[in-house]
Each structure stands twice: as C-alpha cells, then as structure tokens.
Amino acid sequence: MAKITQTAGRNALGEFAPEFAHYNDDVLFGENWNNEDIDVKTRSIITVVALMASGITDSSLKFHLENAKAHGVTQKEIAAIITHVAFYAGWPKGWAVFNLAKDVWSVNEGDLPYEDEAMRAHAKEMVFPIGAPNDGFAQYFSGRSFLAPVSTSQVDIFNVTFEPGCRNNWHIHHAKKGGGQILVCVAGRGYYQEEGKEAIEMKPGDCINIPAEVKHWHGAAPDSWFSHLAIEVSGEETSNEWCQPVSDEEYQKLK
C-alpha cells in the first residue's frame, strides 16, 4: 500500500499554528491513516460517516469523499452509505452530503450506458443508479420501469425509475400492524394519487407517506423521467395487492 502523506496543515497553518499543522500532517495522516489495522477504503468510509453525523459538510467532507472514491468506494456504495447514515444522523444531513457526492462521482452523459438522450440526462441528475429493467413487476406497470436496490438489510430501499408516461397499477400495501411505504422523489417529476383524492405532483425532495390499506398509484409525468426511493415500512403479515391499471382517461387528466 502506498504511504499516505499530507501537507495541507503546513500549507495553510505552518506559520500561524505549526504545532496543529504537525498533528494534522504527521500524526493524523502520517501515523493514523497509515496504520494498516484497518484498510484505507474502510477508514475513508468511517471518516465520511463521522463527518456527516457531525453535520460537517464543508470542504473537509468533500476532500474525504474524493479520498473515498480514490480508494475504491463506488457510486452505488456511497449512495447506500449516505442513505443508511441518514436514518440515524438525520435526513437533511443526507441531502447535504448527496449534493457533494454527486459532484465527486459525477459522470459525463456520454459515458452513461443508455441510448436514450433524455434517459442519460435523467441518470446524471441523481446519485442513485437507474438499475435494471423492472421485468419482475412489468405486468403491474404501464410503460417501462427500472429498479435499483439501495438497501436490502434492516430496511428495504429501492430506487424506482419510470420513463415518461409510465405508472404502476392501483395497489394496496396490506398489513395487520404497521406496514405501508414511504416514497422520496430523487429526480424528475411524477405523481402520487390515493383513491378518491386528487393526484399530488412529486418533485425532488418531496416525501410521501403511504399508510397500509390505502389504495394508490404513482408514476412519471407524461413529459418527464421520474425516480423515487421506495422505502418499505416493516409490519406484521404484510403483502401487496395489485389492482387495475390507471386508465389513459384518468392519467390524461394530469397536467
């Protein structure tokens, strides 16, 4: 493993606070970061988590995000890490860190593996991957959808992406106790609607709480790709009931 060296302390504070610069460059990085009891990738992840939990989202966090990427942390991994920590450290902190992580893990639209230009642009808007075609649930969707697992332990979280005009059927999350679902829009524009109520427009940052036993549907606007995190709420005796498709007549009433 290449030895980690740091000169930021001396560069910024060498004359003003030479002792602090020494501790930063020689001890924190020179000794601690070169301790091989923990591999550097793990140490990078721990540091990002600690800074995020402390609410530090300045240049020091961006440096450590860049360091994490340089030591092998992938976009999929950092998205899962930030999402997981957000449940414990606070959702607003998650959003703040994602804004930095998107820049660090940014890609050119031309590098994305999608032929559709609008799909590439949509993928570039978010840190979560679009994922694979949602073939297992295709029968319950009008149009193409895609699925990317973000977390499959503790709490199931999936990034669901809809092409323009795509929506899922009316459905119900059943549960004897607890249950239901939470939707968090991460890119594009879409809709959520409960039976008997007006549709709600969803834009990035919007959160929808869906109790168990409520009939509803969600999907993209006619003119926009749309992605949301689907967070499964734990409960007893949970199941999903898929109902009829959202008719073209119902859908075309939306703006």
N, C-alpha and C positions, 0 to 999 in steps of 0.2 A: 504494500500500500504506500502511495506517495505521501510524504510528510506534509502535513498541513501547516502553512505559515501565514502569519497575519501581520500587517504593518499599519492597519487603519488607526490604531491607538496612537502610535508615534507620529503618523502623518497629521492627525487632527489635533492632538493634545501633547505632543512631545515636549514642547517648551512650557506650556501652561500647567500641565499636570503629568510630569514624567513618571511618577510612581503608578498612577492609574493606567497610563499607557503601557507600562511594564506588565502589570497584572493582566491587562486585556490581551496584549500580543504574545507574551511569553508564558503566562500561566493558563489563562482561559483557553486560548487556542494552541499555544505551543505545547503545553503538557496535557490538559484535559482532552482536547479534541484529538490528540494523537494517542490517547490511551486505547488500546485495542481490545479491552474487555467488552466493549460494545462496538459493533461495526458502524461506519460513518453514516450509512443510509439511515439506520435506526436512530443514531444520535441526531441527525438532521430532522427526522420526523418528531422526535421528542422536543426539540428546540422550537419548532413551528407550533406545536401544541401548547407549550408553556407560554409562548409569547401571545398566542391567540387567547388563551384562557385569561391572561393578564390584561387583555384589551389593548395590547401594543400593536398598532397597525401602521407604523411609520417605516422609514427606510430600512431599519434593522430587520423587520419581518420580511420585507421584500428581499433583502440580502439572503436570509435563511431559506426563503422559498427557492431562490435561484440556486442556493447551495444544495437543497434537497433534490432539485431537478438534475443538477450536475452529478449527483451521486446515485442516480437511478430511480428516483421517485417519478412514476408516470402520471399523466394527467388523470387517468382513471383512479389511481391510488390517492392522489392529493384530493380529488373530489370526494372520495369516500372518507378520507381522514377528516376533512373540514366539516362534512355533514355530520359525522359521528360526534365530533367535539362540540358542534353547535348545540346538540341536545343537552349537553352538560354545562357548557360555558355561556350559552346564550345565542339565540338565533340572529340578532343584529350583528354580533361578532362574526358569525359565519358569513353573512353578506359582505361585511367589510373585507374579510380575508379573501373571499372569492374574487372581489374586484381587483385585488393584487395578483392573485394566482392566475387569472385569465390573461393578464399581460405576460406573466412569466412563461406560461405554457401556450402562448398564442401560436397559431399556425397561419400560413397563407391559405386563402380559399382554394387556390390551385393545387395545394398539397392534399386536400381532403378527398377521400375515395368515393365521391358522389358525382355522377354525370350531370344531375340537375343543378343548374347555377343557383337557383333560389334555395335549394337544399344545402348547398355548400355555404351560402351566406348565413343561413339559419344555424348551421353547426358551429360557425365561427362566433356566433353571438353568445354561446354558453360554454361553460367549463365541462359540463357533463357530456358524455358521448351520446350520439343518436342510437347506437346499438344495432341490433339485427332486426330484420323483418319480423313482425309480431305474428308469425304464422300460427302459433298455437291458439290464438284467440281471434284469428282473421274472420271467422264466421260471425263474430259479435260486433264487427266494425263495418261501417260503410266507408270504403276508401282504404288507403294504405296507412298502416301504423307501424311503429318501431319500438323496441323495448331494450333498455339497458339496465341491468341490475346495478344499484349503487351500494346497497347493504342487504345481506341475506342472513344476518345474525342479529340477535336482540330485537331489532325492528326491521321488517322488510320494507325497503325503499327501492322503487324503480323509477327510472326516467322514461316517460312515455312520450313519444313524438308522433304527431298527426300531420299528414300532408294537408294542404288547403282543402277544405270541404269535408275532411274525414271526421267522423264522430262515432262513438260507440253506441250500442243499443241502450235503451232504457234498462236499468238494472237495479237490484236491491242487495245491499250487504246485510245479511241476516245474522243475528247473534242473540243468544239467550241473555247474555250480560256483556256490557262493553261493546267492542267491535266498531265497525264503521271505517271511515277512511279520511285522510287529510290530503288535499291537493295543494301544491305550491307551484305556481307558474314560474318557469325559469327562462323562457324565451318565446317570442311570438305573441300572437293574440288568439284567444279562444273563448269558449263559452261553457258555463255550467248551468244546468236547469233542473229544478225539482218539479215533480208532478204537481200541477195546479198553480205554479208560480211563474213569474217572468224569468227569462234567462238572464244570467249575470255575466257580463263581459269580464274576462280574465287577462291581465297583463303582467309582465314580470314583477315579482314581489308579492302578488296577490295570493292570499291563502284562503282556502275553502275547507270548512269542517263539515263532514257528512256523517250524521248520526246513523246508527244501524236502523234498518227498516224503512228508510226513506228512498222512494223510487226516484231515479235521476238519470241524467246522461251528461257527458262532457266531450268536448272535441274542439277542432280548429275552426276559426272563422273562414268564410268562403275564400278570402283573398290572402290568407297568411298561414305559414307553417306555425306550429304550436307545440310546445313541450312543457310538461309539468311533472314534478315529482309526485308519485303516488305512494303515500305512507299508510301502511296497513296498521290499524289500531287493534291491539290484542283484545281478545274477548273469549267468551265461553260458547262452544257449539256454533262456531262461525261458518258461514257458507255464502256463496254468491248465487243469485238467481238472475239469469239473463232473460230479458223480455223482448218485446217487439222493437224493430229498428225505429229510429227517428225518421219520420216520413219527410220527403222532399218538401211538402207543403209546410210542415212545422218548421223545418230548418230554414226555408227561404224567407220566413218572416223576420229572421235576424238581420241586423244591419252589419 
